[in-house]
């Protein structure tokens, strides 16, 4: 009896994840997570500053038209 294509694909994916994938160590994982968190905070701060600049610029522009 032929296996379904889906089951074959699932088995192949499992085998690849189980035997062919190199997983990071705990230390590598922690370092990567810290880098991602730091980058996220930096990007959030940049967006905050840009938002404040645009907001102040819009207040200035609208105050000239009153």
N, C-alpha and C positions, 0 to 999 in steps of 0.2 A: 504494500500500500504506500502510495506516495505521500510524503510529508507536505503539509501546507507550506507555501512560500513564507508566510508570516512566521511560523514556528522555526523554520530554517534560519530566517533572518535574526530572530531573537536568540537562537542558540549561537550563531556566529558572533553576534554582538557581545553576548556574555563571555564567550571564549576569548575574544579580543580584549575585553576589559579585564578579565581574570589573568590572562597569561602574557599578553603583549604590551600592556600599558605600564609605564613606570610612574608610580605614584610619588608625590613629594613627601619628604620627611616632615615630622611635626615642626621642626625648627624652620624649614623652608616655608611651610604653610603659615606659620605665625609671622614671619618676616613679610611675606606677600600680603597678608591681611593688614599689617600695620602700614605698609606702603599705600595700599588702596584707601585705608581710612584717612591717612594724611593727605593724599591727593584729593579726596572728597572734601575734606575741610578747606583746603586751599582753594579749590574751585568754588565752593560755597561762599567763601569770603570774597573772591573776585566778583561773583555775581551780586553779592550784597553791595559792594562798593559801586559797581556799575549801576545798580538799581537806585542807589542813593543819588548818584550824579545825575541820572536822567530825571529823577523826581525833583531835585532842586532846580534843574534847568527848566523843567516844565512850570514849576511855581514862578520862576523868574520871568519866563515868557508870558504867562498869563497875568502876572502882576503889571506888566507894561501896558496891557490892553484895557485896563480898568480906568 
